[in-house]
Amino acid sequence: MGRFPNIAAAKAKTGAAKGKLYGMYAKEIYQTAKNGGANPEGNPSLKRLIEKAKKEQVPSDVIKRAIDKVNSGVGEDYVKLTYEIFGPGGSTLMVDCLTDNSNRSVSAIRAVVNKCHVKMGGMGSVAYMYDNLCTVGFSGITEDEVMEALIENNVDFVDMENEDGNILIYGKPEDLFKIKEAVTSVKNDIEFTIDEISMLPKERITLEGEALDEFNRLLNLLDEVDDVQNIYHNVAL
């Protein structure tokens, strides 16, 4: 257990500015509703996304407008693109974008890469150093209770961590809802502090001095790109 790093150190989620945060969720909610249906009860991915948006204090009217666009037949299309980057000092980054213009997206990422004098890798050049996993975090029940619930419900998981009662379960992306259902079978009103699918580095590195400054500059510039949704990296911050 404990094979994976703390996800707070492995992931830099964009959206420090409220405007960008709202825009990110509006695009993702729209596309998720368009792909799987605009009724959250019939689209678990949409329901989970709306719950996450509310936790991050995204206004209800932003969520409603995104869903209403689907119901009104507005023809927008967003695609998810992932860019792999070799950063300073042996760092690596996986940058997720959700965009309606792939040329704009890649141009913006390349501009940051060139400005920071780092290198963009080809498909798979960085990804093999990461695990694509779901992460479910919560407290309020014991590890033994969780383990028993997972076994009883025949739910597989990759790893589990328990730090002072705060439990993290890592599993395959397709098992996210199964894990949550197993946990809620023990306590149906449990609040999930983490509920996401992400890329977790298999190993972390530590940067210092100039390399750390360059890495932080790279993160900040990527964060300013409108199409960037999430940044995953292998640096312990």
Backbone as CSV, one residue per row, in Angstrom:
resi,resn,N_x,N_y,N_z,CA_x,CA_y,CA_z,C_x,C_y,C_z
1,MET,0.830,-1.190,0.000,0.000,0.000,0.000,0.870,1.246,0.000
2,GLY,0.265,2.359,-0.405,1.024,3.593,-0.468,1.916,3.683,-1.685
3,ARG,1.600,2.895,-2.740,2.462,2.908,-3.927,2.329,4.212,-4.686
4,PHE,1.216,4.884,-4.563,0.976,6.101,-5.328,1.193,7.325,-4.451
5,PRO,1.732,8.401,-5.050,1.960,9.623,-4.283,0.657,10.313,-3.945
6,ASN,0.713,11.139,-2.933,-0.447,11.955,-2.596,-0.877,12.738,-3.825
7,ILE,-2.164,12.633,-4.206,-2.552,13.217,-5.483,-2.485,14.738,-5.469
8,ALA,-2.536,15.347,-4.296,-2.408,16.800,-4.254,-1.037,17.238,-4.753
9,ALA,-0.040,16.380,-4.560,1.304,16.706,-5.014,1.540,16.272,-6.448
10,ALA,0.690,15.409,-6.957,0.889,14.860,-8.292,0.043,15.546,-9.342
11,LYS,-0.862,16.411,-8.924,-1.791,17.030,-9.853,-1.884,18.512,-9.579
12,ALA,-1.846,19.304,-10.633,-2.078,20.737,-10.490,-3.331,21.052,-11.275
13,LYS,-4.427,21.263,-10.606,-5.681,21.533,-11.302,-5.767,23.016,-11.604
14,THR,-6.070,23.324,-12.857,-6.168,24.716,-13.249,-7.463,25.317,-12.746
15,GLY,-7.570,26.628,-12.886,-8.809,27.292,-12.530,-8.700,28.137,-11.285
16,ALA,-7.525,28.729,-11.024,-7.379,29.595,-9.869,-8.309,30.793,-10.021
17,ALA,-8.475,31.286,-11.257,-9.395,32.380,-11.525,-10.800,31.820,-11.688
18,LYS,-11.773,32.476,-11.049,-13.137,31.953,-11.077,-13.675,31.844,-12.492
19,GLY,-13.372,32.834,-13.324,-13.878,32.829,-14.686,-13.435,31.598,-15.448
20,LYS,-12.178,31.240,-15.298,-11.679,30.059,-15.994,-12.296,28.793,-15.405
21,LEU,-12.406,28.739,-14.092,-12.990,27.568,-13.444,-14.410,27.328,-13.949
22,TYR,-15.204,28.403,-13.997,-16.583,28.269,-14.465,-16.617,27.821,-15.923
23,GLY,-15.732,28.386,-16.739,-15.679,28.023,-18.150,-15.293,26.569,-18.356
24,MET,-14.344,26.101,-17.551,-13.915,24.702,-17.626,-15.083,23.763,-17.371
25,TYR,-15.803,24.035,-16.276,-16.920,23.166,-15.934,-18.050,23.277,-16.949
26,ALA,-18.305,24.485,-17.468,-19.370,24.666,-18.454,-19.112,23.804,-19.691
27,LYS,-17.875,23.803,-20.171,-17.530,23.004,-21.345,-17.653,21.509,-21.057
28,GLU,-17.130,21.097,-19.894,-17.128,19.673,-19.582,-18.540,19.152,-19.326
29,ILE,-19.352,19.958,-18.630,-20.738,19.556,-18.376,-21.510,19.470,-19.691
30,TYR,-21.316,20.453,-20.558,-21.990,20.439,-21.864,-21.639,19.175,-22.642
31,GLN,-20.342,18.876,-22.756,-19.919,17.736,-23.563,-20.371,16.411,-22.940
32,THR,-20.315,16.324,-21.616,-20.746,15.102,-20.931,-22.241,14.879,-21.105
33,ALA,-23.014,15.968,-21.023,-24.460,15.872,-21.230,-24.780,15.518,-22.675
34,LYS,-24.033,16.088,-23.593,-24.262,15.807,-25.011,-23.948,14.347,-25.335
35,ASN,-22.905,13.816,-24.721,-22.484,12.436,-25.015,-23.382,11.395,-24.354
36,GLY,-23.815,11.681,-23.115,-24.525,10.646,-22.364,-25.935,10.969,-21.940
37,GLY,-26.441,12.146,-22.349,-27.796,12.531,-21.967,-27.803,13.640,-20.932
38,ALA,-28.786,14.532,-21.025,-28.825,15.730,-20.184,-29.485,15.504,-18.827
39,ASN,-30.009,14.295,-18.595,-30.627,13.979,-17.302,-29.576,13.347,-16.395
40,PRO,-29.179,14.035,-15.318,-28.132,13.501,-14.436,-28.455,12.120,-13.869
41,GLU,-29.738,11.830,-13.656,-30.108,10.535,-13.083,-29.863,9.392,-14.059
42,GLY,-29.861,9.704,-15.343,-29.595,8.685,-16.336,-28.190,8.728,-16.894
43,ASN,-27.396,9.667,-16.387,-26.024,9.864,-16.860,-25.122,10.028,-15.638
44,PRO,-24.617,8.922,-15.083,-23.813,8.992,-13.850,-22.606,9.923,-13.962
45,SER,-21.981,9.973,-15.140,-20.813,10.846,-15.312,-21.213,12.308,-15.164
46,LEU,-22.379,12.658,-15.705,-22.868,14.034,-15.583,-23.224,14.351,-14.135
47,LYS,-23.855,13.403,-13.464,-24.222,13.607,-12.060,-22.983,13.843,-11.203
48,ARG,-21.951,13.045,-11.419,-20.710,13.201,-10.654,-20.069,14.551,-10.940
49,LEU,-20.093,14.960,-12.210,-19.482,16.223,-12.601,-20.216,17.412,-11.991
50,ILE,-21.535,17.347,-11.965,-22.327,18.425,-11.354,-22.034,18.513,-9.860
51,GLU,-21.925,17.356,-9.205,-21.602,17.353,-7.772,-20.237,17.996,-7.512
52,LYS,-19.255,17.674,-8.372,-17.923,18.266,-8.220,-17.972,19.772,-8.447
53,ALA,-18.739,20.197,-9.447,-18.851,21.629,-9.743,-19.440,22.381,-8.560
54,LYS,-20.457,21.809,-7.954,-21.090,22.459,-6.805,-20.128,22.556,-5.624
55,LYS,-19.314,21.503,-5.443,-18.329,21.532,-4.362,-17.325,22.664,-4.567
56,GLU,-17.033,22.967,-5.827,-16.088,24.045,-6.129,-16.805,25.377,-6.318
57,GLN,-18.067,25.416,-5.858,-18.868,26.640,-5.812,-19.113,27.257,-7.183
58,VAL,-19.254,26.385,-8.183,-19.674,26.856,-9.500,-21.157,27.200,-9.404
59,PRO,-21.567,28.408,-9.804,-22.972,28.809,-9.677,-23.926,27.878,-10.427
60,SER,-25.107,27.703,-9.857,-26.105,26.809,-10.460,-26.496,27.252,-11.859
61,ASP,-26.508,28.570,-12.110,-26.926,29.039,-13.435,-25.888,28.685,-14.505
62,VAL,-24.616,28.573,-14.116,-23.580,28.139,-15.066,-23.830,26.684,-15.461
63,ILE,-24.160,25.867,-14.477,-24.452,24.454,-14.728,-25.711,24.319,-15.581
64,LYS,-26.744,25.071,-15.220,-28.019,24.995,-15.933,-27.868,25.430,-17.389
65,ARG,-27.132,26.501,-17.629,-26.958,26.991,-19.007,-26.250,25.952,-19.868
66,ALA,-25.264,25.278,-19.287,-24.530,24.258,-20.046,-25.449,23.115,-20.460
67,ILE,-26.323,22.692,-19.550,-27.257,21.610,-19.860,-28.339,22.079,-20.821
68,ASP,-28.812,23.313,-20.629,-29.846,23.868,-21.512,-29.355,23.962,-22.958
69,LYS,-28.065,24.201,-23.137,-27.505,24.262,-24.498,-27.681,22.934,-25.211
70,VAL,-27.519,21.834,-24.468,-27.710,20.509,-25.063,-29.182,20.307,-25.424
71,ASN,-30.077,20.666,-24.496,-31.511,20.483,-24.724,-32.031,21.336,-25.869
72,SER,-31.372,22.483,-26.101,-31.823,23.379,-27.176,-31.219,23.008,-28.522
73,GLY,-30.300,22.030,-28.515,-29.723,21.566,-29.771,-28.571,22.397,-30.292
74,VAL,-27.970,23.222,-29.443,-26.804,24.018,-29.859,-25.683,23.081,-30.292
75,GLY,-25.137,23.331,-31.458,-24.159,22.397,-32.028,-22.718,22.719,-31.751
76,GLU,-22.278,22.536,-30.535,-20.869,22.697,-30.200,-20.259,21.317,-29.985
77,ASP,-18.973,21.220,-30.205,-18.297,19.942,-29.998,-16.924,20.184,-29.408
78,TYR,-16.660,19.575,-28.266,-15.358,19.683,-27.626,-14.681,18.324,-27.636
79,VAL,-13.403,18.318,-27.860,-12.638,17.079,-27.828,-11.560,17.192,-26.753
80,LYS,-11.226,16.048,-26.169,-10.166,16.015,-25.159,-8.853,15.666,-25.836
81,LEU,-7.854,16.480,-25.601,-6.516,16.258,-26.136,-5.530,16.247,-24.977
82,THR,-4.543,15.371,-25.053,-3.528,15.304,-24.001,-2.154,15.529,-24.611
83,TYR,-1.407,16.464,-24.034,-0.061,16.774,-24.496,0.940,16.312,-23.448
84,GLU,2.028,15.704,-23.911,3.039,15.141,-23.026,4.303,15.996,-23.115
85,ILE,4.806,16.415,-21.966,5.903,17.394,-21.933,7.036,16.904,-21.026
86,PHE,8.258,17.076,-21.507,9.458,16.860,-20.686,9.870,18.211,-20.133
87,GLY,9.734,18.382,-18.817,10.026,19.653,-18.187,11.452,19.725,-17.676
88,PRO,11.769,20.765,-16.903,13.130,20.941,-16.374,13.475,19.909,-15.310
89,GLY,14.738,19.562,-15.221,15.241,18.724,-14.139,14.688,17.323,-14.099
90,GLY,14.300,16.772,-15.243,13.762,15.412,-15.261,12.283,15.325,-14.959
91,SER,11.614,16.467,-14.902,10.176,16.464,-14.646,9.414,16.076,-15.913
92,THR,8.214,15.538,-15.718,7.331,15.223,-16.839,5.934,15.739,-16.518
93,LEU,5.186,16.055,-17.571,3.841,16.583,-17.383,2.896,15.978,-18.410
94,MET,1.670,15.722,-17.974,0.574,15.332,-18.847,-0.450,16.460,-18.768
95,VAL,-0.731,17.092,-19.901,-1.601,18.269,-19.916,-2.883,17.940,-20.676
96,ASP,-4.009,17.938,-19.970,-5.305,17.666,-20.581,-5.953,18.962,-21.037
97,CYS,-6.426,18.977,-22.275,-7.171,20.117,-22.801,-8.548,19.648,-23.256
98,LEU,-9.533,20.500,-23.113,-10.855,20.275,-23.679,-11.110,21.460,-24.594
99,THR,-11.205,21.195,-25.890,-11.202,22.302,-26.846,-12.132,22.054,-28.022
100,ASP,-12.597,23.148,-28.625,-13.374,23.062,-29.859,-12.518,23.460,-31.059
101,ASN,-11.215,23.643,-30.813,-10.298,24.018,-31.885,-8.920,23.440,-31.563
102,SER,-8.613,22.283,-32.128,-7.362,21.601,-31.791,-6.140,22.383,-32.249
103,ASN,-6.240,23.127,-33.347,-5.104,23.940,-33.815,-4.781,25.041,-32.820
104,ARG,-5.825,25.676,-32.287,-5.605,26.718,-31.277,-4.961,26.127,-30.034
105,SER,-5.440,24.951,-29.632,-4.943,24.307,-28.421,-3.466,23.967,-28.537
106,VAL,-3.076,23.275,-29.609,-1.680,22.865,-29.750,-0.771,24.077,-29.932
107,SER,-1.246,25.123,-30.607,-0.433,26.331,-30.783,-0.151,26.996,-29.439
108,ALA,-1.169,27.041,-28.581,-1.000,27.668,-27.266,-0.032,26.868,-26.399
109,ILE,-0.144,25.536,-26.440,0.762,24.699,-25.653,2.191,24.816,-26.178
110,ARG,2.350,24.791,-27.495,3.695,24.915,-28.083,4.332,26.256,-27.728
111,ALA,3.537,27.302,-27.666,4.063,28.627,-27.316,4.645,28.609,-25.903
112,VAL,3.956,27.931,-24.978,4.457,27.817,-23.602,5.725,26.976,-23.575
113,VAL,5.724,25.858,-24.286,6.884,24.967,-24.341,8.114,25.714,-24.862
114,ASN,7.931,26.482,-25.922,9.049,27.236,-26.493,9.530,28.327,-25.548
115,LYS,8.596,28.984,-24.891,8.955,30.071,-23.975,9.752,29.545,-22.778
116,CYS,9.436,28.327,-22.355,10.097,27.750,-21.174,11.294,26.868,-21.546
117,HIS,11.577,26.767,-22.844,12.734,25.982,-23.331,12.688,24.535,-22.854
118,VAL,11.474,23.956,-22.921,11.314,22.540,-22.604,10.887,21.821,-23.881
119,LYS,10.552,20.548,-23.788,10.301,19.750,-24.986,8.949,19.042,-24.906
120,MET,8.217,19.105,-26.007,6.971,18.362,-26.100,7.276,16.976,-26.656
121,GLY,6.783,15.936,-25.993,7.051,14.575,-26.423,5.965,14.033,-27.329
122,GLY,6.258,12.962,-28.018,5.277,12.293,-28.853,4.308,11.491,-28.011
123,MET,3.258,10.994,-28.656,2.245,10.235,-27.941,2.860,8.992,-27.282
124,GLY,2.677,8.867,-25.979,3.179,7.721,-25.235,4.565,7.893,-24.646
125,SER,5.242,9.002,-25.000,6.612,9.196,-24.522,6.676,9.488,-23.023
126,VAL,5.600,10.027,-22.473,5.516,10.318,-21.038,4.460,9.448,-20.372
127,ALA,3.412,9.136,-21.108,2.246,8.450,-20.526,2.585,7.130,-19.842
128,TYR,3.603,6.432,-20.337,3.924,5.119,-19.744,4.456,5.249,-18.321
129,MET,4.835,6.449,-17.933,5.336,6.676,-16.574,4.212,7.031,-15.597
130,TYR,2.970,6.975,-16.068,1.811,7.321,-15.253,0.798,6.178,-15.273
131,ASP,-0.021,6.135,-14.224,-1.128,5.188,-14.161,-2.434,5.962,-14.270
132,ASN,-3.304,5.523,-15.162,-4.630,6.126,-15.295,-5.562,5.427,-14.304
133,LEU,-5.909,6.135,-13.231,-6.665,5.529,-12.133,-7.775,6.446,-11.653
134,CYS,-8.768,5.833,-11.044,-9.744,6.624,-10.300,-9.278,6.698,-8.855
135,THR,-9.633,7.780,-8.208,-9.291,7.961,-6.795,-10.553,8.362,-6.044
136,VAL,-10.842,7.639,-4.980,-12.001,7.932,-4.145,-11.506,8.162,-2.721
137,GLY,-11.805,9.339,-2.177,-11.347,9.679,-0.837,-12.503,10.010,0.096
138,PHE,-12.386,9.625,1.362,-13.468,9.831,2.330,-12.957,9.522,3.734
139,SER,-13.781,9.805,4.719,-13.504,9.425,6.108,-14.841,9.100,6.762
140,GLY,-14.784,8.573,7.970,-16.024,8.292,8.686,-16.353,6.828,8.839
141,ILE,-15.613,5.953,8.125,-15.747,4.511,8.324,-14.344,3.919,8.374
142,THR,-14.245,2.723,8.906,-12.929,2.128,9.109,-12.437,1.433,7.839
143,GLU,-11.138,1.214,7.807,-10.541,0.514,6.671,-11.075,-0.914,6.576
144,ASP,-11.276,-1.547,7.721,-11.814,-2.922,7.727,-13.220,-2.955,7.132
145,GLU,-14.037,-1.955,7.462,-15.391,-1.885,6.919,-15.360,-1.691,5.406
146,VAL,-14.441,-0.850,4.963,-14.300,-0.599,3.527,-13.875,-1.874,2.812
147,MET,-12.867,-2.535,3.363,-12.354,-3.755,2.739,-13.449,-4.812,2.649
148,GLU,-14.219,-4.960,3.715,-15.299,-5.942,3.715,-16.355,-5.598,2.669
149,ALA,-16.672,-4.297,2.531,-17.681,-3.873,1.564,-17.206,-4.119,0.135
150,LEU,-15.940,-3.872,-0.130,-15.397,-4.098,-1.465,-15.440,-5.582,-1.820
151,ILE,-15.104,-6.416,-0.860,-15.109,-7.867,-1.094,-16.539,-8.369,-1.303
152,GLU,-17.460,-7.923,-0.441,-18.852,-8.366,-0.544,-19.485,-7.961,-1.872
153,ASN,-19.092,-6.799,-2.382,-19.660,-6.297,-3.635,-18.825,-6.690,-4.854
154,ASN,-17.796,-7.513,-4.600,-16.950,-8.016,-5.688,-16.337,-6.878,-6.509
155,VAL,-15.798,-5.895,-5.802,-15.197,-4.720,-6.448,-13.680,-4.794,-6.320
156,ASP,-13.002,-4.730,-7.448,-11.545,-4.741,-7.438,-11.003,-3.344,-7.169
157,PHE,-9.831,-3.265,-6.547,-9.143,-1.983,-6.402,-7.648,-2.227,-6.529
158,VAL,-6.927,-1.173,-6.837,-5.489,-1.287,-7.079,-4.695,-1.063,-5.802
159,ASP,-5.113,-0.108,-4.997,-4.374,0.220,-3.773,-5.311,0.962,-2.833
160,MET,-4.938,0.963,-1.546,-5.702,1.714,-0.552,-4.736,2.333,0.443
161,GLU,-4.996,3.577,0.808,-4.178,4.266,1.806,-5.080,4.748,2.925
162,ASN,-4.553,4.748,4.137,-5.300,5.217,5.292,-4.380,6.075,6.145
163,GLU,-4.664,7.368,6.160,-3.845,8.284,6.961,-4.739,8.985,7.966
164,ASP,-4.640,8.548,9.207,-5.431,9.124,10.303,-6.930,9.095,9.995
165,GLY,-7.384,7.992,9.421,-8.813,7.847,9.155,-9.274,8.389,7.824
166,ASN,-8.393,9.095,7.129,-8.711,9.574,5.783,-8.291,8.500,4.784
167,ILE,-9.270,7.888,4.153,-9.006,6.731,3.294,-9.033,7.131,1.827
168,LEU,-8.052,6.641,1.086,-7.987,6.824,-0.359,-7.990,5.445,-1.010
169,ILE,-8.881,5.253,-1.960,-8.913,4.013,-2.733,-8.565,4.343,-4.175
170,TYR,-7.621,3.584,-4.736,-7.244,3.741,-6.135,-7.750,2.527,-6.904
171,GLY,-8.328,2.767,-8.061,-8.833,1.661,-8.853,-8.812,1.976,-10.333
172,LYS,-9.253,1.032,-11.141,-9.354,1.281,-12.570,-10.456,2.307,-12.820
173,PRO,-10.293,3.159,-13.843,-11.291,4.202,-14.109,-12.715,3.680,-14.203
174,GLU,-12.878,2.512,-14.840,-14.224,1.973,-15.037,-14.847,1.457,-13.740
175,ASP,-14.060,1.378,-12.669,-14.584,0.888,-11.391,-14.937,2.006,-10.418
176,LEU,-14.874,3.246,-10.865,-15.132,4.387,-9.971,-16.494,4.274,-9.290
177,PHE,-17.542,4.086,-10.066,-18.886,4.056,-9.490,-19.100,2.811,-8.628
178,LYS,-18.479,1.703,-8.990,-18.587,0.483,-8.184,-17.956,0.699,-6.808
179,ILE,-16.804,1.369,-6.787,-16.130,1.646,-5.514,-17.004,2.544,-4.640
180,LYS,-17.562,3.601,-5.235,-18.412,4.524,-4.474,-19.655,3.810,-3.937
181,GLU,-20.250,2.961,-4.754,-21.439,2.235,-4.313,-21.113,1.276,-3.162
182,ALA,-19.936,0.646,-3.226,-19.533,-0.247,-2.140,-19.342,0.531,-0.838
183,VAL,-18.728,1.711,-0.942,-18.499,2.542,0.248,-19.832,3.026,0.834
184,THR,-20.737,3.493,-0.028,-22.021,3.996,0.468,-22.913,2.871,0.997
185,SER,-22.602,1.618,0.669,-23.362,0.509,1.238,-23.073,0.366,2.733
186,VAL,-21.930,0.926,3.158,-21.584,0.917,4.582,-22.209,2.121,5.282
187,LYS,-22.143,3.278,4.609,-22.687,4.514,5.176,-23.218,5.349,4.020
188,ASN,-24.544,5.391,3.885,-25.116,5.978,2.673,-25.017,7.493,2.580
189,ASP,-24.708,8.166,3.690,-24.602,9.622,3.644,-23.140,10.093,3.681
190,ILE,-22.227,9.200,3.342,-20.806,9.549,3.404,-20.483,10.631,2.380
191,GLU,-19.586,11.536,2.733,-19.183,12.614,1.826,-17.819,12.277,1.234
192,PHE,-17.751,12.282,-0.081,-16.495,11.976,-0.757,-15.684,13.250,-0.928
193,THR,-14.488,13.253,-0.352,-13.609,14.414,-0.462,-12.859,14.417,-1.791
194,ILE,-12.661,13.242,-2.347,-12.023,13.090,-3.655,-12.827,12.078,-4.451
195,ASP,-13.075,12.412,-5.708,-13.890,11.547,-6.563,-13.519,11.908,-8.002
196,GLU,-12.485,11.252,-8.537,-12.004,11.667,-9.844,-11.217,10.569,-10.548
197,ILE,-11.031,10.789,-11.828,-10.184,9.937,-12.643,-9.006,10.787,-13.091
198,SER,-7.793,10.313,-12.858,-6.628,11.139,-13.144,-5.425,10.276,-13.528
199,MET,-4.339,10.973,-13.873,-3.085,10.309,-14.199,-2.136,10.492,-13.020
200,LEU,-1.722,9.391,-12.420,-0.840,9.459,-11.255,0.544,8.942,-11.618
201,PRO,1.589,9.699,-11.288,2.951,9.268,-11.638,3.370,8.042,-10.845
202,LYS,4.098,7.146,-11.507,4.581,5.947,-10.829,5.710,6.279,-9.861
203,GLU,6.446,7.346,-10.159,7.511,7.811,-9.266,7.517,9.332,-9.254
204,ARG,7.932,9.886,-8.121,8.038,11.346,-8.010,9.498,11.765,-7.912
205,ILE,9.752,12.996,-8.312,11.093,13.563,-8.156,11.002,14.851,-7.352
206,THR,12.129,15.299,-6.850,12.203,16.558,-6.110,13.072,17.533,-6.891
207,LEU,12.580,18.741,-7.060,13.342,19.791,-7.738,13.721,20.871,-6.736
208,GLU,14.848,21.506,-6.980,15.305,22.592,-6.108,15.857,23.724,-6.958
209,GLY,15.982,24.878,-6.343,16.657,26.019,-6.965,16.086,26.427,-8.308
210,GLU,16.965,26.617,-9.280,16.572,27.119,-10.593,15.614,26.161,-11.307
211,ALA,15.853,24.860,-11.167,14.971,23.880,-11.824,13.549,23.983,-11.287
212,LEU,13.408,24.180,-9.971,12.084,24.313,-9.371,11.413,25.608,-9.834
213,ASP,12.186,26.688,-9.904,11.643,27.965,-10.388,11.147,27.837,-11.827
214,GLU,11.923,27.147,-12.657,11.539,26.960,-14.057,10.283,26.097,-14.160
215,PHE,10.199,25.088,-13.319,9.030,24.211,-13.339,7.777,24.978,-12.930
216,ASN,7.868,25.776,-11.873,6.716,26.554,-11.421,6.278,27.566,-12.478
217,ARG,7.248,28.138,-13.177,6.912,29.068,-14.264,6.160,28.326,-15.374
218,LEU,6.621,27.126,-15.698,5.953,26.312,-16.707,4.516,26.011,-16.290
219,LEU,4.327,25.615,-15.043,2.973,25.332,-14.543,2.073,26.561,-14.659
220,ASN,2.594,27.710,-14.253,1.792,28.928,-14.271,1.387,29.329,-15.688
221,LEU,2.316,29.195,-16.637,2.007,29.557,-18.020,1.005,28.576,-18.638
222,LEU,1.140,27.296,-18.332,0.165,26.319,-18.822,-1.208,26.598,-18.230
223,ASP,-1.222,26.997,-16.976,-2.470,27.297,-16.285,-3.229,28.451,-16.941
224,GLU,-2.491,29.331,-17.611,-3.115,30.492,-18.250,-3.733,30.164,-19.606
225,VAL,-3.466,28.970,-20.132,-4.042,28.566,-21.415,-5.505,28.184,-21.203
226,ASP,-6.405,28.854,-21.902,-7.841,28.669,-21.670,-8.303,27.227,-21.835
227,ASP,-7.730,26.502,-22.795,-8.199,25.143,-23.077,-7.704,24.105,-22.081
228,VAL,-6.733,24.463,-21.255,-6.164,23.491,-20.310,-7.152,23.198,-19.182
229,GLN,-7.432,21.907,-18.993,-8.332,21.462,-17.933,-7.571,20.977,-16.705
230,ASN,-6.604,20.105,-16.915,-5.836,19.538,-15.812,-4.386,19.355,-16.222
231,ILE,-3.505,19.472,-15.243,-2.076,19.220,-15.449,-1.645,18.184,-14.410
232,TYR,-1.098,17.085,-14.895,-0.562,16.064,-14.001,0.958,16.048,-14.147
233,HIS,1.679,15.857,-13.053,3.138,15.896,-13.127,3.749,14.993,-12.071
234,ASN,5.047,14.835,-12.140,5.755,13.907,-11.247,6.612,14.620,-10.211
235,VAL,6.341,15.893,-9.964,7.170,16.677,-9.051,6.527,16.770,-7.680
236,ALA,7.282,16.500,-6.647,6.803,16.649,-5.278,6.894,18.118,-4.896
237,LEU,5.764,18.741,-4.679,5.732,20.176,-4.345,5.296,20.380,-2.899
